[in-house]
Amino acid sequence: MPPHRVAQTSDKGPRRYFAPIAVSVAGPTVFSAYVFAFWSLAADIDLTHSFPWSAGPLSSWFIWLAVALLLTLVTSTPSNKPTEE
């Protein structure tokens, strides 16, 4: 009796197209968040005269640093996709 073959499923959903885009945009996004954090901090200690957001939650360097660290954590988390051996 021949062995049973299990049909392999291919991933043809939207993740197939979204994943490469997300990976290629992740690095510049994280870098930009760190740049905004340090720019906001520099504006707070009067090293620079301007920052795009002068009031509100986006004017705080602490918020930008938290966003940058969160993005770093999310983008550095290994995927749960099994590796082929």
N, C-alpha and C positions, 0 to 999 in steps of 0.2 A: 504494500500500500504506500503510495507516494506521500511525502510529508506535506502537511498543510502549509500553504503560504499565506502570510498575513499581508494584506494590502497596505502599502505605505501611503499615508496621506500627505499631500503637499499643502503647504501653507499658502493659500492664494487669497487670504483676506487682506484687509487694509494694512495690517502690520508689515506685510511684505514690502510695501512701498514707503511706509512711514518710518521704519527703523533706520534705513540708511540716511534719511534726511535728518532725523533726530540726532544721530551720532555725529554727523558732519557739522551740525549747528551747535552742539553741546559745548565744545571747547571755546569758541568765541563768546558764547553767552556767559559762561562762567568767568572768563577773563574780563568781560565788560562789567559784570557785577563787582568784581574786585576793584576795577578802575573807578567806578562810581563811589565805592566805599572810601577809597583813599582820596579822591577828589573832594568828597563831602567833608572828610576829616580836615583836609588842607584848607578848605573854605572856613571851617569852624575855628581854626587856629590862625586865621588871617594870612596864610601863605599864598592864597589866590583870592582874587576879588570877585569871582563869579562861580555860581553853581546853578544848573538849570532849575532846581527846585529850591526856592528860598524859604518856603514855609510848608508845613504839613508833614506827614509821615515820611515822605521820600526825601526830605531835607536832612534826615538824621543818618550819620555815617554808620551808626549801630545797626539800623535796619538793613542798609546795603550790605554790611558785613555778614549779617545773619542770612540774608538771601544768598550771598556768594558761598557761604559755608554749606548751606542746605543744598544748593545746586551741585557743589563739589561732592557732597555725600551721595546724592542721587545718581550722578553720572559715574561715580567710581564704584558703585555697588555692582558686583558681578551679576550677570544675568543668570537666570535659573534654567537656561537651556542646557540640556545634557550634552556633554562632549562626546564625540565619536572616538572610539579607541581602535 
